[in-house]
């Protein structure tokens, strides 16, 4: 198993390891260390069915299931991400996946790692972009950092859905996932580094006027997602990506003919831990 950096900033690929075979303790330790250091890991040339991907994911932690998207699936713990309609015909990607976000940041306990396995990809495009919130925070002046550390940001699933497509969440969703305040600048439990916890689900800032909070979030998002802090992944079929939601934002790029080519991936997520207040 070899670990190679993919850029000068973050992201690395892991080659020479067939994940259909269980990882032993030494390998898990090396991967965990690389995960904290590189934030995005790419396992190349993996041939995994849904059950095998689920087994891989469970080696890294407790599963976090988005049950609402998996009802009726053959293996509901694995979510199929695709651009196919109900008849299996390719269509343009939805807007939601193109917005910068951290998976399930609107929950009291957000996700840790997302695993995405490329099953059927277009001949070009369909990339996924990642933004490093830790490096972005470190680049700010010390006095700005000190101010931001005092703030809490509210993540709101209902408002996120409404802003995305004008939709309304169900009463169950509203009960299960009410608006939740997180530290704007949490510390990563693995590295101790600080990052900026924002994205599509971030609504406003506690204790300041709503519009001012929105403006601050927009300003910080523009900073975090500027080119020095972004890695763009060009998929190969068989790639299994593992990324850290605690220090990254991500989004899909609509840079392919979505109404002509299929883009199908399988997704699993591990449950995180509560963010210290």
Secondary structure as UniProt FT lines:
FT   STRAND          2..5
FT   STRAND          12..15
FT   TURN            19..20
FT   HELIX           25..38
FT   STRAND          40..43
FT   HELIX           50..58
FT   HELIX           67..69
FT   TURN            70..72
FT   TURN            74..77
FT   STRAND          79..82
FT   TURN            86..87
FT   HELIX           96..98
FT   TURN            103..106
FT   STRAND          111..120
FT   STRAND          128..132
FT   HELIX           133..138
FT   HELIX           142..148
FT   TURN            149..150
FT   STRAND          152..155
FT   HELIX           157..165
FT   HELIX           171..176
FT   STRAND          180..183
FT   TURN            189..191
FT   TURN            200..201
FT   STRAND          202..205
FT   TURN            206..207
FT   HELIX           210..224
FT   HELIX           227..229
FT   STRAND          230..233
FT   TURN            237..238
FT   STRAND          240..244
FT   TURN            245..247
FT   STRAND          248..252
FT   TURN            258..260
FT   STRAND          264..271
//
